[in-house]
């Protein structure tokens, strides 16, 4: 199940692609930052120990994600 958290103050969203019980401290083993000039912003892809994509961090989320997605997100911060 996909879970989305959104911090309005930071305008940052995190999209979890893993189950909540798998989100233990240190689950991220590799972060791949997308080229900001190519995506016109900052997006990070987080991978686990097995190389599976487990999460996506989106900065300036209000400009990168649809309002429908942000409305469904759990608000944090």
mmCIF file of the N, C-alpha and C atoms, coordinates in Angstrom:
data_MODEL
# 
_entry.id   MODEL 
# 
loop_
_atom_site.group_PDB 
_atom_site.id 
_atom_site.type_symbol 
_atom_site.label_atom_id 
_atom_site.label_alt_id 
_atom_site.label_comp_id 
_atom_site.label_asym_id 
_atom_site.label_entity_id 
_atom_site.label_seq_id 
_atom_site.pdbx_PDB_ins_code 
_atom_site.Cartn_x 
_atom_site.Cartn_y 
_atom_site.Cartn_z 
_atom_site.occupancy 
_atom_site.B_iso_or_equiv 
_atom_site.pdbx_formal_charge 
_atom_site.auth_seq_id 
_atom_site.auth_comp_id 
_atom_site.auth_asym_id 
_atom_site.auth_atom_id 
_atom_site.pdbx_PDB_model_num 
ATOM 1   N N  . UNK A 1 1  ? 0.833  -1.178 0.000   1.00 0.00 ? 1  UNK A N  1 
ATOM 2   C CA . UNK A 1 1  ? 0.000  0.000  0.000   1.00 0.00 ? 1  UNK A CA 1 
ATOM 3   C C  . UNK A 1 1  ? 0.882  1.248  0.000   1.00 0.00 ? 1  UNK A C  1 
ATOM 4   N N  . UNK A 1 2  ? 0.556  2.163  -0.846  1.00 0.00 ? 2  UNK A N  1 
ATOM 5   C CA . UNK A 1 2  ? 1.300  3.414  -0.940  1.00 0.00 ? 2  UNK A CA 1 
ATOM 6   C C  . UNK A 1 2  ? 0.779  4.385  0.108   1.00 0.00 ? 2  UNK A C  1 
ATOM 7   N N  . UNK A 1 3  ? 1.697  5.003  0.838   1.00 0.00 ? 3  UNK A N  1 
ATOM 8   C CA . UNK A 1 3  ? 1.350  6.006  1.827   1.00 0.00 ? 3  UNK A CA 1 
ATOM 9   C C  . UNK A 1 3  ? 2.080  7.293  1.455   1.00 0.00 ? 3  UNK A C  1 
ATOM 10  N N  . UNK A 1 4  ? 1.373  8.412  1.571   1.00 0.00 ? 4  UNK A N  1 
ATOM 11  C CA . UNK A 1 4  ? 1.980  9.705  1.260   1.00 0.00 ? 4  UNK A CA 1 
ATOM 12  C C  . UNK A 1 4  ? 1.889  10.600 2.483   1.00 0.00 ? 4  UNK A C  1 
ATOM 13  N N  . UNK A 1 5  ? 3.007  11.187 2.851   1.00 0.00 ? 5  UNK A N  1 
ATOM 14  C CA . UNK A 1 5  ? 3.049  12.182 3.921   1.00 0.00 ? 5  UNK A CA 1 
ATOM 15  C C  . UNK A 1 5  ? 3.403  13.516 3.294   1.00 0.00 ? 5  UNK A C  1 
ATOM 16  N N  . UNK A 1 6  ? 2.768  14.581 3.781   1.00 0.00 ? 6  UNK A N  1 
ATOM 17  C CA . UNK A 1 6  ? 3.031  15.909 3.229   1.00 0.00 ? 6  UNK A CA 1 
ATOM 18  C C  . UNK A 1 6  ? 3.235  16.902 4.355   1.00 0.00 ? 6  UNK A C  1 
ATOM 19  N N  . UNK A 1 7  ? 4.345  17.605 4.302   1.00 0.00 ? 7  UNK A N  1 
ATOM 20  C CA . UNK A 1 7  ? 4.667  18.660 5.259   1.00 0.00 ? 7  UNK A CA 1 
ATOM 21  C C  . UNK A 1 7  ? 4.439  19.992 4.543   1.00 0.00 ? 7  UNK A C  1 
ATOM 22  N N  . UNK A 1 8  ? 3.328  20.647 4.860   1.00 0.00 ? 8  UNK A N  1 
ATOM 23  C CA . UNK A 1 8  ? 2.976  21.897 4.184   1.00 0.00 ? 8  UNK A CA 1 
ATOM 24  C C  . UNK A 1 8  ? 4.012  22.985 4.427   1.00 0.00 ? 8  UNK A C  1 
ATOM 25  N N  . UNK A 1 9  ? 4.518  23.059 5.650   1.00 0.00 ? 9  UNK A N  1 
ATOM 26  C CA . UNK A 1 9  ? 5.488  24.097 5.991   1.00 0.00 ? 9  UNK A CA 1 
ATOM 27  C C  . UNK A 1 9  ? 6.761  23.964 5.146   1.00 0.00 ? 9  UNK A C  1 
ATOM 28  N N  . UNK A 1 10 ? 7.235  22.750 4.965   1.00 0.00 ? 10 UNK A N  1 
ATOM 29  C CA . UNK A 1 10 ? 8.442  22.513 4.169   1.00 0.00 ? 10 UNK A CA 1 
ATOM 30  C C  . UNK A 1 10 ? 8.115  22.332 2.687   1.00 0.00 ? 10 UNK A C  1 
ATOM 31  N N  . UNK A 1 11 ? 6.833  22.180 2.373   1.00 0.00 ? 11 UNK A N  1 
ATOM 32  C CA . UNK A 1 11 ? 6.357  21.868 1.018   1.00 0.00 ? 11 UNK A CA 1 
ATOM 33  C C  . UNK A 1 11 ? 7.104  20.657 0.476   1.00 0.00 ? 11 UNK A C  1 
ATOM 34  N N  . UNK A 1 12 ? 7.143  19.614 1.312   1.00 0.00 ? 12 UNK A N  1 
ATOM 35  C CA . UNK A 1 12 ? 7.830  18.380 0.955   1.00 0.00 ? 12 UNK A CA 1 
ATOM 36  C C  . UNK A 1 12 ? 6.887  17.201 1.155   1.00 0.00 ? 12 UNK A C  1 
ATOM 37  N N  . UNK A 1 13 ? 6.937  16.272 0.219   1.00 0.00 ? 13 UNK A N  1 
ATOM 38  C CA . UNK A 1 13 ? 6.119  15.063 0.324   1.00 0.00 ? 13 UNK A CA 1 
ATOM 39  C C  . UNK A 1 13 ? 7.034  13.849 0.299   1.00 0.00 ? 13 UNK A C  1 
ATOM 40  N N  . UNK A 1 14 ? 6.599  12.815 0.995   1.00 0.00 ? 14 UNK A N  1 
ATOM 41  C CA . UNK A 1 14 ? 7.316  11.549 0.951   1.00 0.00 ? 14 UNK A CA 1 
ATOM 42  C C  . UNK A 1 14 ? 6.313  10.474 0.584   1.00 0.00 ? 14 UNK A C  1 
ATOM 43  N N  . UNK A 1 15 ? 6.617  9.741  -0.458  1.00 0.00 ? 15 UNK A N  1 
ATOM 44  C CA . UNK A 1 15 ? 5.751  8.678  -0.942  1.00 0.00 ? 15 UNK A CA 1 
ATOM 45  C C  . UNK A 1 15 ? 6.402  7.351  -0.576  1.00 0.00 ? 15 UNK A C  1 
ATOM 46  N N  . UNK A 1 16 ? 5.777  6.631  0.347   1.00 0.00 ? 16 UNK A N  1 
ATOM 47  C CA . UNK A 1 16 ? 6.287  5.324  0.767   1.00 0.00 ? 16 UNK A CA 1 
ATOM 48  C C  . UNK A 1 16 ? 5.726  4.254  -0.164  1.00 0.00 ? 16 UNK A C  1 
ATOM 49  N N  . UNK A 1 17 ? 6.610  3.412  -0.657  1.00 0.00 ? 17 UNK A N  1 
ATOM 50  C CA . UNK A 1 17 ? 6.214  2.299  -1.509  1.00 0.00 ? 17 UNK A CA 1 
ATOM 51  C C  . UNK A 1 17 ? 6.370  0.968  -0.789  1.00 0.00 ? 17 UNK A C  1 
ATOM 52  N N  . UNK A 1 18 ? 6.649  1.044  0.506   1.00 0.00 ? 18 UNK A N  1 
ATOM 53  C CA . UNK A 1 18 ? 6.814  -0.154 1.330   1.00 0.00 ? 18 UNK A CA 1 
ATOM 54  C C  . UNK A 1 18 ? 5.803  -0.119 2.465   1.00 0.00 ? 18 UNK A C  1 
ATOM 55  N N  . UNK A 1 19 ? 5.572  -1.277 3.054   1.00 0.00 ? 19 UNK A N  1 
ATOM 56  C CA . UNK A 1 19 ? 4.627  -1.386 4.165   1.00 0.00 ? 19 UNK A CA 1 
ATOM 57  C C  . UNK A 1 19 ? 5.161  -0.651 5.391   1.00 0.00 ? 19 UNK A C  1 
ATOM 58  N N  . UNK A 1 20 ? 4.247  -0.202 6.220   1.00 0.00 ? 20 UNK A N  1 
ATOM 59  C CA . UNK A 1 20 ? 4.632  0.554  7.417   1.00 0.00 ? 20 UNK A CA 1 
ATOM 60  C C  . UNK A 1 20 ? 5.577  -0.242 8.308   1.00 0.00 ? 20 UNK A C  1 
ATOM 61  N N  . UNK A 1 21 ? 5.346  -1.540 8.438   1.00 0.00 ? 21 UNK A N  1 
ATOM 62  C CA . UNK A 1 21 ? 6.191  -2.352 9.315   1.00 0.00 ? 21 UNK A CA 1 
ATOM 63  C C  . UNK A 1 21 ? 7.612  -2.525 8.754   1.00 0.00 ? 21 UNK A C  1 
ATOM 64  N N  . UNK A 1 22 ? 7.821  -2.223 7.491   1.00 0.00 ? 22 UNK A N  1 
ATOM 65  C CA . UNK A 1 22 ? 9.158  -2.309 6.897   1.00 0.00 ? 22 UNK A CA 1 
ATOM 66  C C  . UNK A 1 22 ? 9.946  -1.002 7.062   1.00 0.00 ? 22 UNK A C  1 
ATOM 67  N N  . UNK A 1 23 ? 9.288  0.037  7.551   1.00 0.00 ? 23 UNK A N  1 
ATOM 68  C CA . UNK A 1 23 ? 9.916  1.359  7.691   1.00 0.00 ? 23 UNK A CA 1 
ATOM 69  C C  . UNK A 1 23 ? 10.681 1.473  9.007   1.00 0.00 ? 23 UNK A C  1 
ATOM 70  N N  . UNK A 1 24 ? 11.623 0.623  9.183   1.00 0.00 ? 24 UNK A N  1 
ATOM 71  C CA . UNK A 1 24 ? 12.438 0.646  10.393  1.00 0.00 ? 24 UNK A CA 1 
ATOM 72  C C  . UNK A 1 24 ? 13.588 1.637  10.209  1.00 0.00 ? 24 UNK A C  1 
ATOM 73  N N  . UNK A 1 25 ? 14.162 2.038  11.302  1.00 0.00 ? 25 UNK A N  1 
ATOM 74  C CA . UNK A 1 25 ? 15.305 2.959  11.233  1.00 0.00 ? 25 UNK A CA 1 
ATOM 75  C C  . UNK A 1 25 ? 16.396 2.335  10.375  1.00 0.00 ? 25 UNK A C  1 
ATOM 76  N N  . UNK A 1 26 ? 16.902 3.103  9.460   1.00 0.00 ? 26 UNK A N  1 
ATOM 77  C CA . UNK A 1 26 ? 17.993 2.636  8.617   1.00 0.00 ? 26 UNK A CA 1 
ATOM 78  C C  . UNK A 1 26 ? 17.585 1.790  7.427   1.00 0.00 ? 26 UNK A C  1 
ATOM 79  N N  . UNK A 1 27 ? 16.301 1.772  7.083   1.00 0.00 ? 27 UNK A N  1 
ATOM 80  C CA . UNK A 1 27 ? 15.891 0.938  5.950   1.00 0.00 ? 27 UNK A CA 1 
ATOM 81  C C  . UNK A 1 27 ? 16.446 1.455  4.631   1.00 0.00 ? 27 UNK A C  1 
ATOM 82  N N  . UNK A 1 28 ? 16.707 2.765  4.545   1.00 0.00 ? 28 UNK A N  1 
ATOM 83  C CA . UNK A 1 28 ? 17.244 3.335  3.310   1.00 0.00 ? 28 UNK A CA 1 
ATOM 84  C C  . UNK A 1 28 ? 18.743 3.033  3.242   1.00 0.00 ? 28 UNK A C  1 
ATOM 85  N N  . UNK A 1 29 ? 19.138 2.327  2.209   1.00 0.00 ? 29 UNK A N  1 
ATOM 86  C CA . UNK A 1 29 ? 20.552 1.980  2.043   1.00 0.00 ? 29 UNK A CA 1 
ATOM 87  C C  . UNK A 1 29 ? 21.217 2.794  0.943   1.00 0.00 ? 29 UNK A C  1 
ATOM 88  N N  . UNK A 1 30 ? 20.427 3.355  0.030   1.00 0.00 ? 30 UNK A N  1 
ATOM 89  C CA . UNK A 1 30 ? 20.975 4.164  -1.059  1.00 0.00 ? 30 UNK A CA 1 
ATOM 90  C C  . UNK A 1 30 ? 19.937 5.193  -1.463  1.00 0.00 ? 30 UNK A C  1 
ATOM 91  N N  . UNK A 1 31 ? 20.362 6.435  -1.568  1.00 0.00 ? 31 UNK A N  1 
ATOM 92  C CA . UNK A 1 31 ? 19.499 7.505  -2.067  1.00 0.00 ? 31 UNK A CA 1 
ATOM 93  C C  . UNK A 1 31 ? 20.072 7.989  -3.386  1.00 0.00 ? 31 UNK A C  1 
ATOM 94  N N  . UNK A 1 32 ? 19.207 8.012  -4.392  1.00 0.00 ? 32 UNK A N  1 
ATOM 95  C CA . UNK A 1 32 ? 19.603 8.504  -5.701  1.00 0.00 ? 32 UNK A CA 1 
ATOM 96  C C  . UNK A 1 32 ? 18.921 9.841  -5.941  1.00 0.00 ? 32 UNK A C  1 
ATOM 97  N N  . UNK A 1 33 ? 19.680 10.937 -5.946  1.00 0.00 ? 33 UNK A N  1 
ATOM 98  C CA . UNK A 1 33 ? 19.073 12.236 -6.225  1.00 0.00 ? 33 UNK A CA 1 
ATOM 99  C C  . UNK A 1 33 ? 18.921 12.420 -7.732  1.00 0.00 ? 33 UNK A C  1 
ATOM 100 N N  . UNK A 1 34 ? 17.709 12.743 -8.160  1.00 0.00 ? 34 UNK A N  1 
ATOM 101 C CA . UNK A 1 34 ? 17.493 13.054 -9.574  1.00 0.00 ? 34 UNK A CA 1 
ATOM 102 C C  . UNK A 1 34 ? 18.152 14.385 -9.884  1.00 0.00 ? 34 UNK A C  1 
ATOM 103 N N  . UNK A 1 35 ? 18.598 14.556 -11.089 1.00 0.00 ? 35 UNK A N  1 
ATOM 104 C CA . UNK A 1 35 ? 19.248 15.795 -11.506 1.00 0.00 ? 35 UNK A CA 1 
ATOM 105 C C  . UNK A 1 35 ? 18.238 16.934 -11.434 1.00 0.00 ? 35 UNK A C  1 
ATOM 106 N N  . UNK A 1 36 ? 18.438 17.889 -10.514 1.00 0.00 ? 36 UNK A N  1 
ATOM 107 C CA . UNK A 1 36 ? 17.474 18.980 -10.351 1.00 0.00 ? 36 UNK A CA 1 
ATOM 108 C C  . UNK A 1 36 ? 17.208 19.774 -11.621 1.00 0.00 ? 36 UNK A C  1 
ATOM 109 N N  . UNK A 1 37 ? 18.214 19.913 -12.473 1.00 0.00 ? 37 UNK A N  1 
ATOM 110 C CA . UNK A 1 37 ? 17.996 20.688 -13.696 1.00 0.00 ? 37 UNK A CA 1 
ATOM 111 C C  . UNK A 1 37 ? 17.114 19.929 -14.681 1.00 0.00 ? 37 UNK A C  1 
ATOM 112 N N  . UNK A 1 38 ? 17.154 18.607 -14.645 1.00 0.00 ? 38 UNK A N  1 
ATOM 113 C CA . UNK A 1 38 ? 16.331 17.812 -15.558 1.00 0.00 ? 38 UNK A CA 1 
ATOM 114 C C  . UNK A 1 38 ? 14.879 17.719 -15.116 1.00 0.00 ? 38 UNK A C  1 
ATOM 115 N N  . UNK A 1 39 ? 14.643 17.752 -13.807 1.00 0.00 ? 39 UNK A N  1 
ATOM 116 C CA . UNK A 1 39 ? 13.265 17.627 -13.299 1.00 0.00 ? 39 UNK A CA 1 
ATOM 117 C C  . UNK A 1 39 ? 12.744 18.951 -12.754 1.00 0.00 ? 39 UNK A C  1 
ATOM 118 N N  . UNK A 1 40 ? 13.559 19.994 -12.876 1.00 0.00 ? 40 UNK A N  1 
ATOM 119 C CA . UNK A 1 40 ? 13.191 21.331 -12.412 1.00 0.00 ? 40 UNK A CA 1 
ATOM 120 C C  . UNK A 1 40 ? 12.787 21.316 -10.935 1.00 0.00 ? 40 UNK A C  1 
ATOM 121 N N  . UNK A 1 41 ? 13.620 20.683 -10.121 1.00 0.00 ? 41 UNK A N  1 
ATOM 122 C CA . UNK A 1 41 ? 13.369 20.593 -8.689  1.00 0.00 ? 41 UNK A CA 1 
ATOM 123 C C  . UNK A 1 41 ? 14.209 19.494 -8.075  1.00 0.00 ? 41 UNK A C  1 
ATOM 124 N N  . UNK A 1 42 ? 13.896 19.143 -6.837  1.00 0.00 ? 42 UNK A N  1 
ATOM 125 C CA . UNK A 1 42 ? 14.649 18.112 -6.139  1.00 0.00 ? 42 UNK A CA 1 
ATOM 126 C C  . UNK A 1 42 ? 13.744 16.922 -5.830  1.00 0.00 ? 42 UNK A C  1 
ATOM 127 N N  . UNK A 1 43 ? 14.120 15.778 -6.368  1.00 0.00 ? 43 UNK A N  1 
ATOM 128 C CA . UNK A 1 43 ? 13.415 14.531 -6.112  1.00 0.00 ? 43 UNK A CA 1 
ATOM 129 C C  . UNK A 1 43 ? 14.470 13.487 -5.786  1.00 0.00 ? 43 UNK A C  1 
ATOM 130 N N  . UNK A 1 44 ? 14.271 12.772 -4.661  1.00 0.00 ? 44 UNK A N  1 
ATOM 131 C CA . UNK A 1 44 ? 15.199 11.724 -4.241  1.00 0.00 ? 44 UNK A CA 1 
ATOM 132 C C  . UNK A 1 44 ? 14.498 10.385 -4.251  1.00 0.00 ? 44 UNK A C  1 
ATOM 133 N N  . UNK A 1 45 ? 15.189 9.373  -4.751  1.00 0.00 ? 45 UNK A N  1 
ATOM 134 C CA . UNK A 1 45 ? 14.677 8.005  -4.755  1.00 0.00 ? 45 UNK A CA 1 
ATOM 135 C C  . UNK A 1 45 ? 15.430 7.207  -3.703  1.00 0.00 ? 45 UNK A C  1 
ATOM 136 N N  . UNK A 1 46 ? 14.712 6.557  -2.796  1.00 0.00 ? 46 UNK A N  1 
ATOM 137 C CA . UNK A 1 46 ? 15.330 5.777  -1.728  1.00 0.00 ? 46 UNK A CA 1 
ATOM 138 C C  . UNK A 1 46 ? 15.166 4.285  -1.991  1.00 0.00 ? 46 UNK A C  1 
ATOM 139 N N  . UNK A 1 47 ? 16.289 3.573  -1.878  1.00 0.00 ? 47 UNK A N  1 
ATOM 140 C CA . UNK A 1 47 ? 16.312 2.137  -2.139  1.00 0.00 ? 47 UNK A CA 1 
ATOM 141 C C  . UNK A 1 47 ? 16.704 1.373  -0.874  1.00 0.00 ? 47 UNK A C  1 
ATOM 142 N N  . UNK A 1 48 ? 16.181 0.164  -0.738  1.00 0.00 ? 48 UNK A N  1 
ATOM 143 C CA . UNK A 1 48 ? 16.503 -0.660 0.430   1.00 0.00 ? 48 UNK A CA 1 
ATOM 144 C C  . UNK A 1 48 ? 17.745 -1.505 0.155   1.00 0.00 ? 48 UNK A C  1 
ATOM 145 N N  . UNK A 1 49 ? 18.047 -2.392 1.084   1.00 0.00 ? 49 UNK A N  1 
ATOM 146 C CA . UNK A 1 49 ? 19.235 -3.243 1.010   1.00 0.00 ? 49 UNK A CA 1 
ATOM 147 C C  . UNK A 1 49 ? 19.230 -4.148 -0.216  1.00 0.00 ? 49 UNK A C  1 
ATOM 148 N N  . UNK A 1 50 ? 18.036 -4.488 -0.717  1.00 0.00 ? 50 UNK A N  1 
ATOM 149 C CA . UNK A 1 50 ? 17.907 -5.384 -1.867  1.00 0.00 ? 50 UNK A CA 1 
ATOM 150 C C  . UNK A 1 50 ? 17.860 -4.617 -3.195  1.00 0.00 ? 50 UNK A C  1 
ATOM 151 N N  . UNK A 1 51 ? 17.998 -3.307 -3.122  1.00 0.00 ? 51 UNK A N  1 
ATOM 152 C CA . UNK A 1 51 ? 17.947 -2.506 -4.330  1.00 0.00 ? 51 UNK A CA 1 
ATOM 153 C C  . UNK A 1 51 ? 16.543 -2.181 -4.801  1.00 0.00 ? 51 UNK A C  1 
ATOM 154 N N  . UNK A 1 52 ? 15.551 -2.428 -3.949  1.00 0.00 ? 52 UNK A N  1 
ATOM 155 C CA . UNK A 1 52 ? 14.156 -2.138 -4.301  1.00 0.00 ? 52 UNK A CA 1 
ATOM 156 C C  . UNK A 1 52 ? 13.811 -0.703 -3.930  1.00 0.00 ? 52 UNK A C  1 
ATOM 157 N N  . UNK A 1 53 ? 13.101 -0.018 -4.817  1.00 0.00 ? 53 UNK A N  1 
ATOM 158 C CA . UNK A 1 53 ? 12.654 1.344  -4.562  1.00 0.00 ? 53 UNK A CA 1 
ATOM 159 C C  . UNK A 1 53 ? 11.608 1.311  -3.458  1.00 0.00 ? 53 UNK A C  1 
ATOM 160 N N  . UNK A 1 54 ? 11.874 2.031  -2.375  1.00 0.00 ? 54 UNK A N  1 
ATOM 161 C CA . UNK A 1 54 ? 10.975 2.014  -1.231  1.00 0.00 ? 54 UNK A CA 1 
ATOM 162 C C  . UNK A 1 54 ? 10.319 3.340  -0.932  1.00 0.00 ? 54 UNK A C  1 
ATOM 163 N N  . UNK A 1 55 ? 10.868 4.433  -1.495  1.00 0.00 ? 55 UNK A N  1 
ATOM 164 C CA . UNK A 1 55 ? 10.282 5.725  -1.211  1.00 0.00 ? 55 UNK A CA 1 
ATOM 165 C C  . UNK A 1 55 ? 10.772 6.802  -2.155  1.00 0.00 ? 55 UNK A C  1 
ATOM 166 N N  . UNK A 1 56 ? 9.952  7.834  -2.273  1.00 0.00 ? 56 UNK A N  1 
ATOM 167 C CA . UNK A 1 56 ? 10.262 8.968  -3.139  1.00 0.00 ? 56 UNK A CA 1 
ATOM 168 C C  . UNK A 1 56 ? 10.042 10.246 -2.345  1.00 0.00 ? 56 UNK A C  1 
ATOM 169 N N  . UNK A 1 57 ? 11.078 11.068 -2.245  1.00 0.00 ? 57 UNK A N  1 
ATOM 170 C CA . UNK A 1 57 ? 10.970 12.355 -1.574  1.00 0.00 ? 57 UNK A CA 1 
ATOM 171 C C  . UNK A 1 57 ? 10.833 13.435 -2.646  1.00 0.00 ? 57 UNK A C  1 
ATOM 172 N N  . UNK A 1 58 ? 9.823  14.285 -2.502  1.00 0.00 ? 58 UNK A N  1 
ATOM 173 C CA . UNK A 1 58 ? 9.566  15.331 -3.487  1.00 0.00 ? 58 UNK A CA 1 
ATOM 174 C C  . UNK A 1 58 ? 9.574  16.683 -2.778  1.00 0.00 ? 58 UNK A C  1 
ATOM 175 N N  . UNK A 1 59 ? 10.560 17.504 -3.121  1.00 0.00 ? 59 UNK A N  1 
ATOM 176 C CA . UNK A 1 59 ? 10.616 18.862 -2.598  1.00 0.00 ? 59 UNK A CA 1 
ATOM 177 C C  . UNK A 1 59 ? 9.806  19.768 -3.526  1.00 0.00 ? 59 UNK A C  1 
ATOM 178 N N  . UNK A 1 60 ? 9.307  20.910 -3.007  1.00 0.00 ? 60 UNK A N  1 
ATOM 179 C CA . UNK A 1 60 ? 8.390  21.763 -3.777  1.00 0.00 ? 60 UNK A CA 1 
ATOM 180 C C  . UNK A 1 60 ? 7.215  20.934 -4.276  1.00 0.00 ? 60 UNK A C  1 
ATOM 181 N N  . UNK A 1 61 ? 6.702  20.112 -3.371  1.00 0.00 ? 61 UNK A N  1 
ATOM 182 C CA . UNK A 1 61 ? 5.663  19.150 -3.733  1.00 0.00 ? 61 UNK A CA 1 
ATOM 183 C C  . UNK A 1 61 ? 4.420  19.801 -4.325  1.00 0.00 ? 61 UNK A C  1 
ATOM 184 N N  . UNK A 1 62 ? 4.082  20.992 -3.866  1.00 0.00 ? 62 UNK A N  1 
ATOM 185 C CA . UNK A 1 62 ? 2.879  21.650 -4.385  1.00 0.00 ? 62 UNK A CA 1 
ATOM 186 C C  . UNK A 1 62 ? 3.023  22.014 -5.862  1.00 0.00 ? 62 UNK A C  1 
ATOM 187 N N  . UNK A 1 63 ? 4.257  22.042 -6.356  1.00 0.00 ? 63 UNK A N  1 
ATOM 188 C CA . UNK A 1 63 ? 4.494  22.331 -7.772  1.00 0.00 ? 63 UNK A CA 1 
ATOM 189 C C  . UNK A 1 63 ? 4.712  21.068 -8.591  1.00 0.00 ? 63 UNK A C  1 
ATOM 190 N N  . UNK A 1 64 ? 5.023  19.954 -7.913  1.00 0.00 ? 64 UNK A N  1 
ATOM 191 C CA . UNK A 1 64 ? 5.366  18.715 -8.609  1.00 0.00 ? 64 UNK A CA 1 
ATOM 192 C C  . UNK A 1 64 ? 4.262  17.656 -8.571  1.00 0.00 ? 64 UNK A C  1 
ATOM 193 N N  . UNK A 1 65 ? 3.392  17.739 -7.578  1.00 0.00 ? 65 UNK A N  1 
ATOM 194 C CA . UNK A 1 65 ? 2.332  16.741 -7.425  1.00 0.00 ? 65 UNK A CA 1 
ATOM 195 C C  . UNK A 1 65 ? 0.973  17.399 -7.594  1.00 0.00 ? 65 UNK A C  1 
ATOM 196 N N  . UNK A 1 66 ? 0.015  16.621 -8.056  1.00 0.00 ? 66 UNK A N  1 
ATOM 197 C CA . UNK A 1 66 ? -1.329 17.166 -8.237  1.00 0.00 ? 66 UNK A CA 1 
ATOM 198 C C  . UNK A 1 66 ? -1.968 17.461 -6.882  1.00 0.00 ? 66 UNK A C  1 
ATOM 199 N N  . UNK A 1 67 ? -2.897 18.371 -6.877  1.00 0.00 ? 67 UNK A N  1 
ATOM 200 C CA . UNK A 1 67 ? -3.613 18.712 -5.643  1.00 0.00 ? 67 UNK A CA 1 
ATOM 201 C C  . UNK A 1 67 ? -4.361 17.498 -5.116  1.00 0.00 ? 67 UNK A C  1 
ATOM 202 N N  . UNK A 1 68 ? -4.847 16.655 -6.001  1.00 0.00 ? 68 UNK A N  1 
ATOM 203 C CA . UNK A 1 68 ? -5.565 15.437 -5.594  1.00 0.00 ? 68 UNK A CA 1 
ATOM 204 C C  . UNK A 1 68 ? -4.662 14.532 -4.754  1.00 0.00 ? 68 UNK A C  1 
ATOM 205 N N  . UNK A 1 69 ? -3.413 14.388 -5.161  1.00 0.00 ? 69 UNK A N  1 
ATOM 206 C CA . UNK A 1 69 ? -2.464 13.564 -4.400  1.00 0.00 ? 69 UNK A CA 1 
ATOM 207 C C  . UNK A 1 69 ? -2.174 14.207 -3.050  1.00 0.00 ? 69 UNK A C  1 
ATOM 208 N N  . UNK A 1 70 ? -1.955 15.518 -3.035  1.00 0.00 ? 70 UNK A N  1 
ATOM 209 C CA . UNK A 1 70 ? -1.666 16.202 -1.776  1.00 0.00 ? 70 UNK A CA 1 
ATOM 210 C C  . UNK A 1 70 ? -2.855 16.142 -0.823  1.00 0.00 ? 70 UNK A C  1 
ATOM 211 N N  . UNK A 1 71 ? -4.076 16.187 -1.361  1.00 0.00 ? 71 UNK A N  1 
ATOM 212 C CA . UNK A 1 71 ? -5.275 16.101 -0.523  1.00 0.00 ? 71 UNK A CA 1 
ATOM 213 C C  . UNK A 1 71 ? -5.411 14.733 0.145   1.00 0.00 ? 71 UNK A C  1 
ATOM 214 N N  . UNK A 1 72 ? -4.882 13.692 -0.497  1.00 0.00 ? 72 UNK A N  1 
ATOM 215 C CA . UNK A 1 72 ? -4.944 12.335 0.044   1.00 0.00 ? 72 UNK A CA 1 
ATOM 216 C C  . UNK A 1 72 ? -3.836 12.062 1.041   1.00 0.00 ? 72 UNK A C  1 
ATOM 217 N N  . UNK A 1 73 ? -2.831 12.915 1.055   1.00 0.00 ? 73 UNK A N  1 
ATOM 218 C CA . UNK A 1 73 ? -1.659 12.698 1.913   1.00 0.00 ? 73 UNK A CA 1 
ATOM 219 C C  . UNK A 1 73 ? -1.966 12.955 3.370   1.00 0.00 ? 73 UNK A C  1 
ATOM 220 N N  . UNK A 1 74 ? -1.246 12.249 4.226   1.00 0.00 ? 74 UNK A N  1 
ATOM 221 C CA . UNK A 1 74 ? -1.295 12.509 5.657   1.00 0.00 ? 74 UNK A CA 1 
ATOM 222 C C  . UNK A 1 74 ? -0.451 13.747 5.896   1.00 0.00 ? 74 UNK A C  1 
ATOM 223 N N  . UNK A 1 75 ? -1.025 14.751 6.535   1.00 0.00 ? 75 UNK A N  1 
ATOM 224 C CA . UNK A 1 75 ? -0.300 15.992 6.797   1.00 0.00 ? 75 UNK A CA 1 
ATOM 225 C C  . UNK A 1 75 ? 0.545  15.829 8.044   1.00 0.00 ? 75 UNK A C  1 
ATOM 226 N N  . UNK A 1 76 ? 1.814  16.198 7.936   1.00 0.00 ? 76 UNK A N  1 
ATOM 227 C CA . UNK A 1 76 ? 2.732  16.145 9.070   1.00 0.00 ? 76 UNK A CA 1 
ATOM 228 C C  . UNK A 1 76 ? 3.348  17.528 9.238   1.00 0.00 ? 76 UNK A C  1 
ATOM 229 N N  . UNK A 1 77 ? 3.994  17.732 10.354  1.00 0.00 ? 77 UNK A N  1 
ATOM 230 C CA . UNK A 1 77 ? 4.704  18.992 10.583  1.00 0.00 ? 77 UNK A CA 1 
ATOM 231 C C  . UNK A 1 77 ? 3.838  20.171 10.873  1.00 0.00 ? 77 UNK A C  1 
# 
